[in-house]
Structures are given as C-alpha cells and as structure tokens.
C-alpha cells in the first residue's frame, strides 16, 4: 500500500469518489458540494490544502486533507474560521479533515498512517496547532493522537453535532506522555532537521 500526496486531477477525482461513497452513500450526509452525477465529494479546501491518499492495487482506499489557514480565503473557511481558538496565530494554524477510509480497511493501521502523513505536513510547514471537528463518539480516537477538546460541541450545517478539538503539534512532552503515534513522527522530523543544519 502506498500513501502519498494527491497531485493530479484524476487522483483527486478518485478521492472524491471515495468520499462520496463514505459520506453520502454510507453516512447519508447531505453535502452541498456533493456531485451526484459524477458521484464525487470535492470542495474548495481541496484547492488550498494538501490532500493525501492511500492506494492499494491502484484504488484509493483512504484519504485525509491537511490545510494551512494562511493559504485559505475567508470563503474557504467560512464555517471553520469563526470556531477556532481565537488566541492561536492563524499563520501557524492548520485544519485537518476529509478523513475517509474504505470500510474493509478500518481495522488496519491505515488510519494511523494517514493521520501521520497529515501531521508531518503540519510539521514541515511550521504549524503549532491543528484543529479538527469530529463526531462526539470519535473523540477517544483523536485523543489517542494528542487532540484535546477545545470547547463545547457545535452544530455543523452538514454534519450536525460535532466536537471541536485542537492538537498542539509540537508539544513533544505531551505526545510522549500519552504515547501518541505522532511522537515518533515528531522525533524523526527533528532528527532530520538536525542533519540538514
């Protein structure tokens, strides 16, 4: 299995197909950006963020998107923008979402590998914090990585009741203490930086 950045329009189309299968067909969300003719779910954040995908035998089986707030317009972040911690510097703030994994791959290490790819993207771009929103029942999953609940739940116009969580990306002590999978990524990243100094 290969995990890498999505580069071409065809690759992004395949990602959109997977999202449609999971978010629209499986989860029954009524997404404003869903294309029911082509059966894809692509949105403006795909153009200002970095989409990652996992391929197995030529088929996209998982995806996640890392977004740098500094690269987004207000239109891109119209919903998320007013929900983020106001004391955080938006230049160093990221937003991870679009996390989708094909059903048969959900009890595999793929979720961790995809999340780690987005986390490394944040490190490479000198982010300090990453914001996500997720279904309340998914908060224990994200807490294992190091995300912490930021505020009370909010009502998303398409996903309904969601939790807002924040990850302190470079908090090495905390990531080590909770045994986050991100700790090894952070440690390796720092070692690589030392080599290039």
VOKOL-487785 format. One line per 2 residues: their letters; for each residue x, y, z of N, C-alpha, C. Coordinates in nm, 4 decimals, m for minus. Example, Ala and Ser with C-alpha at 12.3 -4.5 7.8 and 13.67 -1.06 7.14 Angstrom:
2
as) 1.3190,m0.5690,0.7800,1.2300,m0.4500,0.7800,1.3200,m0.3300,0.7800 | 1.2850,m0.2250,0.7080,1.3670,m0.1060,0.7140,1.2900,0.0030,0.7870
***
This chain:
197
xx) 0.0836,m0.1194,0.0000,0.0000,0.0000,0.0000,0.0876,0.1252,0.0000 | 0.0465,0.2236,m0.0763,0.1231,0.3479,m0.0889,0.0408,0.4671,m0.0409
xx) 0.1022,0.5524,0.0418,0.0388,0.6759,0.0855,0.1224,0.7920,0.0344 | 0.0589,0.8838,m0.0372,0.1330,0.9971,m0.0921,0.0393,1.1140,m0.1176
xx) 0.1000,1.2271,m0.1533,0.0215,1.3464,m0.1847,m0.0552,1.3260,m0.3148 | m0.1753,1.3785,m0.3169,m0.2564,1.3773,m0.4387,m0.2130,1.4946,m0.5248
xx) m0.1776,1.4664,m0.6492,m0.1225,1.5695,m0.7367,m0.2122,1.5997,m0.8568 | m0.2559,1.4966,m0.9257,m0.3297,1.5172,m1.0499,m0.4808,1.5278,m1.0265
xx) m0.5503,1.5823,m1.1256,m0.6954,1.5935,m1.1186,m0.7602,1.4556,m1.1147 | m0.7023,1.3601,m1.1848,m0.7564,1.2244,m1.1853,m0.7453,1.1610,m1.0465
xx) m0.6328,1.1849,m0.9803,m0.6163,1.1322,m0.8443,m0.7180,1.1961,m0.7505 | m0.7382,1.3272,m0.7652,m0.8347,1.3965,m0.6806,m0.9765,1.3468,m0.7082
xx) m1.0043,1.3146,m0.8338,m1.1349,1.2600,m0.8698,m1.1593,1.1283,m0.7965 | m1.0561,1.0435,m0.7897,m1.0683,0.9159,m0.7193,m1.0940,0.9379,m0.5696
xx) m1.0268,1.0389,m0.5135,m1.0504,1.0738,m0.3733,m1.1949,1.1167,m0.3540 | m1.2451,1.1990,m0.4454,m1.3830,1.2456,m0.4378,m1.4825,1.1312,m0.4430
xx) m1.4506,1.0295,m0.5208,m1.5365,0.9118,m0.5303,m1.5430,0.8379,m0.3962 | m1.4269,0.8232,m0.3319,m1.4240,0.7553,m0.2020,m1.5034,0.8341,m0.0983
xx) m1.4824,0.9646,m0.0956,m1.5574,1.0479,m0.0006,m1.7081,1.0353,m0.0248 | m1.7487,1.0346,m0.1494,m1.8905,1.0228,m0.1813,m1.9459,0.8914,m0.1288
xx) m1.8729,0.7846,m0.1521,m1.9182,0.6525,m0.1061,m1.9387,0.6502,0.0453 | m1.8459,0.7149,0.1181,m1.8490,0.7088,0.2641,m1.9416,0.8131,0.3250
xx) m1.9270,0.9390,0.2830,m2.0033,1.0462,0.3463,m2.1477,1.0561,0.2967 | m2.1685,1.0302,0.1687,m2.3028,1.0453,0.1118,m2.3792,0.9127,0.1128
xx) m2.3205,0.8094,0.0518,m2.3919,0.6827,0.0397,m2.3993,0.6068,0.1715 | m2.2873,0.6016,0.2431,m2.2841,0.5234,0.3674,m2.3406,0.6011,0.4862
xx) m2.2917,0.7239,0.5062,m2.3316,0.8016,0.6246,m2.4560,0.8872,0.6032 | m2.5002,0.8987,0.4782,m2.6241,0.9701,0.4446,m2.6184,1.1207,0.4723
xx) m2.4985,1.1799,0.4659,m2.4884,1.3246,0.4829,m2.5340,1.3943,0.3551 | m2.6021,1.5055,0.3710,m2.6456,1.5853,0.2570,m2.5448,1.6983,0.2374
xx) m2.4417,1.6707,0.1612,m2.3330,1.7660,0.1424,m2.3627,1.8600,0.0265 | m2.3442,1.9888,0.0516,m2.3720,2.0880,m0.0522,m2.2756,2.0751,m0.1697
xx) m2.1555,2.0225,m0.1442,m2.0551,2.0113,m0.2502,m2.0568,1.8749,m0.3192 | m2.1506,1.7894,m0.2827,m2.1571,1.6573,m0.3462,m2.2055,1.6701,m0.4903
xx) m2.1391,1.5984,m0.5788,m2.1767,1.5934,m0.7199,m2.2428,1.4580,m0.7430 | m2.3755,1.4585,m0.7472,m2.4478,1.3320,m0.7561,m2.4434,1.2714,m0.8962
xx) m2.4050,1.3517,m0.9937,m2.3922,1.2989,m1.1298,m2.2652,1.2159,m1.1432 | m2.1529,1.2741,m1.0987,m2.0250,1.2031,m1.1062,m1.9948,1.1226,m0.9806
xx) m2.0828,1.1356,m0.8803,m2.0666,1.0643,m0.7530,m1.9313,1.0949,m0.6882 | m1.9072,1.2266,m0.6717,m1.7851,1.2716,m0.6055,m1.8215,1.3737,m0.4974
xx) m1.7306,1.3916,m0.4031,m1.7476,1.4932,m0.2985,m1.6164,1.5700,m0.2870 | m1.6057,1.6757,m0.3660,m1.4876,1.7616,m0.3670,m1.5296,1.9015,m0.3239
xx) m1.4381,1.9779,m0.2639,m1.4737,2.1111,m0.2152,m1.3579,2.2080,m0.2293 | m1.3828,2.3349,m0.2011,m1.2826,2.4385,m0.2245,m1.1564,2.4188,m0.1421
xx) m1.1686,2.3587,m0.0246,m1.0498,2.3352,0.0578,m0.9498,2.2423,m0.0104 | m0.9958,2.1631,m0.1053,m0.9041,2.0751,m0.1791,m0.8030,2.1557,m0.2599
xx) m0.8401,2.2795,m0.2949,m0.7532,2.3626,m0.3770,m0.6513,2.4401,m0.2941 | m0.6804,2.4653,m0.1668,m0.5850,2.5403,m0.0845,m0.5180,2.4532,0.0203
xx) m0.5594,2.3268,0.0282,m0.4975,2.2341,0.1222,m0.4185,2.1278,0.0490 | m0.3635,2.0344,0.1244,m0.2909,1.9222,0.0643,m0.3657,1.7935,0.0956
xx) m0.4118,1.7281,m0.0091,m0.4840,1.6025,0.0058,m0.3852,1.4865,m0.0019 | m0.4001,1.3933,0.0905,m0.3211,1.2705,0.0894,m0.4155,1.1540,0.0628
xx) m0.3632,1.0512,m0.0021,m0.4456,0.9334,m0.0295,m0.3628,0.8069,m0.0172 | m0.4319,0.6994,0.0137,m0.3701,0.5667,0.0201,m0.4220,0.4854,m0.0974
xx) m0.3295,0.4274,m0.1711,m0.3651,0.3433,m0.2850,m0.3321,0.1979,m0.2557 | m0.4233,0.1105,m0.2891,m0.3984,m0.0325,m0.2796,m0.4435,m0.0962,m0.4105
xx) m0.3475,m0.1531,m0.4812,m0.3751,m0.2148,m0.6115,m0.4419,m0.1159,m0.7070 | m0.3934,0.0086,m0.7034,m0.4415,0.1102,m0.7961,m0.5709,0.1779,m0.7567
xx) m0.6247,0.1443,m0.6403,m0.7516,0.2011,m0.5971,m0.7322,0.2832,m0.4700 | m0.7980,0.3999,m0.4630,m0.7907,0.4832,m0.3432,m0.8758,0.4192,m0.2335
xx) m0.8122,0.3908,m0.1189,m0.8830,0.3246,m0.0093,m0.8854,0.4103,0.1177 | m0.8204,0.5249,0.1129,m0.8207,0.6134,0.2288,m0.7706,0.7507,0.1900
xx) m0.8136,0.8531,0.2653,m0.7703,0.9893,0.2340,m0.7839,1.0795,0.3561 | m0.7071,1.1850,0.3570,m0.7155,1.2907,0.4578,m0.6621,1.4183,0.3940
xx) m0.7053,1.5336,0.4453,m0.6565,1.6603,0.3915,m0.6007,1.7458,0.5046 | m0.4819,1.8005,0.4798,m0.4236,1.8975,0.5711,m0.4313,2.0351,0.5070
xx) m0.4791,2.1329,0.5819,m0.4976,2.2673,0.5276,m0.4247,2.3696,0.6131 | m0.3563,2.4626,0.5472,m0.2899,2.5729,0.6161,m0.3833,2.6932,0.6104
xx) m0.4221,2.7458,0.7268,m0.5140,2.8587,0.7270,m0.4576,2.9780,0.6506 | m0.3263,2.9916,0.6517,m0.2665,3.1072,0.5840,m0.2834,3.1004,0.4327
xx) m0.3167,2.9847,0.3791,m0.3364,2.9701,0.2352,m0.4829,2.9796,0.1944 | m0.5710,2.9998,0.2934,m0.7146,2.9984,0.2649,m0.7742,3.1386,0.2609
xx) m0.8789,3.1507,0.1835,m0.9574,3.2737,0.1840,m1.0687,3.2572,0.2861 | m1.1351,3.3669,0.3196,m1.2466,3.3595,0.4137,m1.3573,3.2692,0.3596
xx) m1.3707,3.2657,0.2279,m1.4735,3.1806,0.1676,m1.4431,3.0337,0.1930 | m1.3132,2.9978,0.1869,m1.2740,2.8594,0.2097,m1.3086,2.8128,0.3499
xx) m1.2952,2.9028,0.4469,m1.3101,2.8632,0.5870,m1.4308,2.9306,0.6508 | m1.5334,2.9520,0.5726,m1.6495,3.0273,0.6196,m1.7113,2.9660,0.7442
xx) m1.7102,2.8326,0.7556,m1.7676,2.7717,0.8759,m1.6634,2.7547,0.9852 | m1.5505,2.7010,0.9501,m1.4490,2.6703,1.0495,m1.3865,2.7955,1.1092
xx) m1.3734,2.8981,1.0272,m1.2986,3.0164,1.0680,m1.3412,3.0810,1.1977 | m1.4695,3.0846,1.2268,m1.5119,3.1513,1.3493,m1.5263,3.0544,1.4661
xx) m1.4802,2.9296,1.4458,m1.4910,2.8308,1.5521,m1.3548,2.7968,1.6125 | m1.2490,2.8518,1.5559,m1.1158,2.8156,1.6036,m1.0793,2.8965,1.7273
xx) m0.9825,2.8478,1.8057,m0.9380,2.9226,1.9238,m0.8849,3.0597,1.8833 | m0.9415,3.1647,1.9378,m0.9056,3.2992,1.8966,m0.7650,3.3390,1.9402
xx) m0.7091,3.2667,2.0393,m0.5767,3.3038,2.0867,m0.4647,3.2378,2.0063 | m0.5001,3.1629,1.9044,m0.3995,3.0977,1.8221,m0.3674,3.1828,1.6992
xx) m0.2411,3.1849,1.6630,m0.1966,3.2593,1.5456,m0.2377,3.1832,1.4198 | m0.3243,3.2411,1.3410,m0.3739,3.1686,1.2240,m0.2630,3.1346,1.1241
xx) m0.1548,3.2115,1.1257,m0.0471,3.1817,1.0310,0.0121,3.0443,1.0605 | 0.0105,3.0045,1.1863,0.0689,2.8759,1.2256,m0.0376,2.7713,1.2582
xx) m0.1565,2.7922,1.2051,m0.2689,2.7045,1.2362,m0.3078,2.6193,1.1166 | m0.3370,2.4933,1.1440,m0.3814,2.4021,1.0396,m0.5197,2.3477,1.0700
xx) m0.5792,2.2872,0.9705,m0.7121,2.2278,0.9847,m0.7112,2.0964,0.9076 | m0.7309,1.9856,0.9780,m0.7317,1.8542,0.9134,m0.8745,1.8021,0.9047
xx) m0.9131,1.7584,0.7870,m1.0450,1.6971,0.7718,m1.0482,1.6148,0.6433 | m1.1683,1.5774,0.6016,m1.1792,1.4924,0.4836,m1.1211,1.3542,0.5071
xx) m1.1250,1.3091,0.6335,m1.0670,1.1807,0.6723,m1.1667,1.0706,0.6370 | m1.1305,0.9866,0.5420,m1.2213,0.8805,0.4972,m1.1424,0.7536,0.4668
xx) m1.1925,0.6421,0.5146,m1.1258,0.5136,0.4929,m1.2290,0.4111,0.4484 | m1.1961,0.3387,0.3442,m1.2857,0.2348,0.2936,m1.3155,0.1343,0.4046
xx) m1.4369,0.0843,0.4060,m1.4845,0.0013,0.5166,m1.3919,m0.1155,0.5491 | m1.3435,m0.1851,0.4493,m1.2620,m0.3050,0.4734,m1.1221,m0.2742,0.5264
xx) m1.0862,m0.1459,0.5349,m0.9525,m0.1074,0.5820,m0.9581,m0.0374,0.7185 | m1.0740,m0.0362,0.7813,m1.0890,0.0410,0.9051,m1.0290,m0.0258,1.0285
xx) m1.0042,m0.1528,1.0251,m0.9405,m0.2202,1.1385,m0.7957,m0.2556,1.1054 | m0.7323,m0.1632,1.0350,m0.5927,m0.1793,0.9955,m0.5149,m0.0560,1.0418
xx) m0.3818,m0.0567,1.0283,m0.3024,0.0622,1.0656,m0.3188,0.1809,0.9713 | m0.4050,0.1698,0.8705,m0.4155,0.2755,0.7701,m0.4553,0.4099,0.8298
xx) m0.5490,0.4113,0.9239,m0.5924,0.5382,0.9832,m0.4751,0.6105,1.0475 | m0.3920,0.5368,1.1191,m0.2751,0.5959,1.1839,m0.1757,0.6476,1.0814
xx) m0.1555,0.5743,0.9747,m0.0597,0.6146,0.8711,m0.1059,0.7410,0.7987 | m0.2350,0.7499,0.7697,m0.2871,0.8693,0.7036,m0.2805,0.9911,0.7959
xx) m0.3207,0.9719,0.9218,m0.3144,1.0817,1.0173,m0.1715,1.1303,1.0347 | m0.0773,1.0375,1.0334,0.0639,1.0735,1.0496,0.1153,1.1515,0.9292
xx) 0.0643,1.1206,0.8110,0.1041,1.1936,0.6905,0.0591,1.3391,0.6999 | m0.0645,1.3607,0.7466,m0.1155,1.4975,0.7623,m0.0406,1.5695,0.8740
xx) m0.0062,1.4966,0.9789,0.0680,1.5561,1.0911,0.2067,1.6015,1.0451 | 0.2746,1.5176,0.9683,0.4072,1.5539,0.9175,0.3989,1.6753,0.8263
xx) 0.2932,1.6841,0.7485,0.2713,1.8011,0.6625,0.2642,1.9278,0.7474 | 0.1979,1.9191,0.8615,0.1907,2.0326,0.9525,0.3270,2.0696,1.0079
xx) 0.4053,1.9691,1.0447,0.5406,1.9943,1.0954,0.6269,2.0621,0.9898 | 0.6192,2.0116,0.8682,0.7015,2.0659,0.7593,0.6655,2.2105,0.7271
xx) 0.5454,2.2506,0.7640,0.5013,2.3875,0.7373,0.4992,2.4736,0.8635 | 0.5700,2.4262,0.9653,0.5906,2.5027,1.0897,0.4617,2.5398,1.1616
xx) 0.3625,2.4516,1.1558,0.2391,2.4769,1.2283,0.2592,2.4500,1.3772 | 0.1825,2.5198,1.4588,0.1876,2.4963,1.6035,0.0632,2.4228,1.6524
xx) m0.0501,2.4422,1.5829,m0.1745,2.3785,1.6246,m0.2540,2.3308,1.5033 | m0.3319,2.2274,1.5272,m0.4182,2.1742,1.4226,m0.5584,2.1574,1.4802
xx) m0.6577,2.2060,1.4068,m0.7966,2.1999,1.4502,m0.8706,2.0927,1.3713 | m0.9544,2.0180,1.4400,m1.0429,1.9233,1.3714,m1.1819,1.9363,1.4321
xx) m1.2823,1.8939,1.3583,m1.4108,1.8675,1.4209,m1.4514,1.7263,1.3818 | m1.5156,1.6587,1.4759,m1.5477,1.5181,1.4555,m1.6762,1.4832,1.5294
xx) m1.7316,1.3686,1.4984,m1.8478,1.3211,1.5727,m1.8061,1.2972,1.7178 | m1.8913,1.3302,1.8137,m1.8552,1.3140,1.9548,m1.8035,1.1753,1.9905
xx) m1.8591,1.0725,1.9283,m1.8150,0.9361,1.9600,m1.6743,0.9055,1.9086 | m1.6210,0.9951,1.8242,m1.4858,0.9746,1.7714,m1.3784,1.0448,1.8541
xx) m1.4181,1.1209,1.9568,m1.3176,1.1945,2.0344,m1.2140,1.1042,2.1009 | m1.2500,0.9862,2.1531,m1.1458,0.8993,2.2110,m1.0403,0.8583,2.1091
xx) m1.0823,0.8385,1.9856,m0.9882,0.8028,1.8790,m0.8859,0.9138,1.8594 | m0.9316,1.0380,1.8512,m0.8401,1.1500,1.8269,m0.7578,1.1851,1.9503
xx) m0.8124,1.1590,2.0678,m0.7354,1.1854,2.1895,m0.6119,1.0962,2.1970 | m0.6176,0.9795,2.1376,m0.5010,0.8903,2.1359,m0.3853,0.9540,2.0595
xx) m0.4166,1.0394,1.9638,m0.3125,1.1071,1.8869,m0.2607,1.2321,1.9582 | m0.3428,1.2874,2.0458,m0.3000,1.4074,2.1180,m0.3953,1.5244,2.1079
xx) m0.5031,1.5091,2.0330,m0.6026,1.6157,2.0241,m0.6762,1.6288,2.1573 | m0.7130,1.7517,2.1901,m0.7886,1.7774,2.3119,m0.9124,1.8598,2.2790
xx) m1.0204,1.8316,2.3493,m1.1449,1.9043,2.3255,m1.1241,2.0522,2.3552 | m1.1639,2.1352,2.2602,m1.1394,2.2794,2.2722,m1.2540,2.3532,2.3400
xx) m1.3768,2.3202,2.3042,m1.4913,2.3948,2.3538,m1.6137,2.3048,2.3459 | m1.7276,2.3588,2.3789,m1.8495,2.2797,2.3716,m1.8779,2.2409,2.2269
xx) m1.9559,2.1358,2.2115,m1.9909,2.0908,2.0775,m2.0639,2.2013,2.0011 | m2.0541,2.1950,1.8705,m2.1212,2.2925,1.7845,m2.2063,2.2180,1.6821
xx) m2.2943,2.2883,1.6186,m2.3802,2.2283,1.5162,m2.3274,2.2655,1.3790 | m2.2754,2.1673,1.3105,m2.2266,2.1878,1.1748,m2.3462,2.1808,1.0799
xx) m2.3513,2.2688,0.9787,m2.4680,2.2713,0.8894,m2.4899,2.1432,0.8098 | m2.3852,2.0615,0.7946,m2.3995,1.9384,0.7165,m2.3774,1.8118,0.7998
xx) m2.2910,1.8198,0.8999,m2.2590,1.7003,0.9783,m2.3304,1.6953,1.1126 | m2.4026,1.8016,1.1479,m2.4767,1.8001,1.2720,m2.3906,1.8289,1.3942
xx) m2.4190,1.7618,1.5046,m2.3488,1.7825,1.6308,m2.2054,1.7303,1.6216 | m2.1072,1.8206,1.6358,m1.9673,1.7792,1.6247,m1.8853,1.8384,1.7396
xx) m1.7764,1.7710,1.7711,m1.6821,1.8195,1.8718,m1.5683,1.8926,1.8024 | m1.5227,2.0009,1.8628,m1.4083,2.0766,1.8108,m1.2869,2.0400,1.8957
xx) m1.1805,1.9942,1.8309,m1.0611,1.9504,1.9024,m0.9377,2.0200,1.8467 | m0.8378,2.0371,1.9319,m0.7140,2.1039,1.8919,m0.5949,2.0171,1.9313
xx) m0.4991,2.0073,1.8406,m0.3739,1.9358,1.8661,m0.2601,2.0370,1.8747 | m0.1852,2.0324,1.9838,m0.0633,2.1127,1.9944,0.0472,2.0329,1.9255
xx) 0.0743,2.0683,1.8012,0.1552,1.9858,1.7125,0.2960,1.9584,1.7651 | 0.3577,2.0578,1.8260,0.4974,2.0429,1.8646,0.5175,2.0231,2.0151
xx) 0.4122,1.9811,2.0849,0.4215,1.9557,2.2284,0.4790,1.8160,2.2503 | 0.6111,1.8067,2.2393,0.6786,1.6772,2.2445,0.6545,1.6040,2.3760
xx) 0.6580,1.6765,2.4857,0.6409,1.6121,2.6164,0.5041,1.5467,2.6297 | 0.4010,1.6184,2.5862,0.2658,1.5638,2.5962,0.2484,1.4438,2.5042
xx) 0.2957,1.4542,2.3820,0.2812,1.3440,2.2870,0.3548,1.2191,2.3368 | 0.4691,1.2410,2.3990,0.5436,1.1281,2.4541,0.4701,1.0676,2.5724
xx) 0.4145,1.1526,2.6584,0.3481,1.1052,2.7799,0.2267,1.0187,2.7492 | 0.1501,1.0564,2.6471,0.0304,0.9785,2.6150,0.0601,0.8674,2.5133
xx) 0.1861,0.8570,2.4748,0.2286,0.7557,2.3771,0.1566,0.7721,2.2435 | 0.1484,0.8954,2.1998,0.0852,0.9255,2.0716,0.1684,0.8697,1.9566
xx) 0.1046,0.8158,1.8539,0.1772,0.7737,1.7334,0.2536,0.8900,1.6693 | 0.2088,1.0125,1.6965,0.2752,1.1294,1.6397,0.4112,1.1568,1.7032
xx) 0.4346,1.1040,1.8209,0.5617,1.1314,1.8886,0.6793,1.0832,1.8050 | 0.6672,0.9637,1.7489,0.7767,0.9106,1.6665,0.7964,0.9935,1.5403
xx) 0.6867,1.0446,1.4841,0.6958,1.1290,1.3645,0.7683,1.2589,1.3988 | 0.7321,1.3183,1.5128,0.7949,1.4426,1.5559,0.9437,1.4221,1.5830
xx) 0.9766,1.3140,1.6503,1.1169,1.2853,1.6828,1.1993,1.2665,1.5559 | 1.1459,1.1896,1.4610,1.2171,1.1663,1.3348,1.2327,1.2955,1.2563
xx) 1.1296,1.3798,1.2595,1.1353,1.5085,1.1887,1.2449,1.5970,1.2473 | 1.2553,1.6016,1.3779,1.3569,1.6833,1.4413,1.4967,1.6313,1.4093
xx) 1.5125,1.5006,1.4065,1.6428,1.4422,1.3737,1.6823,1.4751,1.2306 | 1.5838,1.4753,1.1410,1.6108,1.5095,1.0008,1.6530,1.6547,0.9878
xx) 1.5889,1.7422,1.0638,1.6257,1.8834,1.0610,1.7688,1.9051,1.1100 | 1.8105,1.8302,1.2115,1.9459,1.8429,1.2642,2.0494,1.8027,1.1607
xx) 2.0159,1.7007,1.0822,2.1078,1.6528,0.9778,2.1314,1.7612,0.8736 | 2.0264,1.8423,0.8473,2.0371,1.9432,0.7406,2.0819,2.0794,0.7909
x) 2.1114,2.0903,0.9188,2.1593,2.2182,0.9707,2.3035,2.2426,0.9296
***
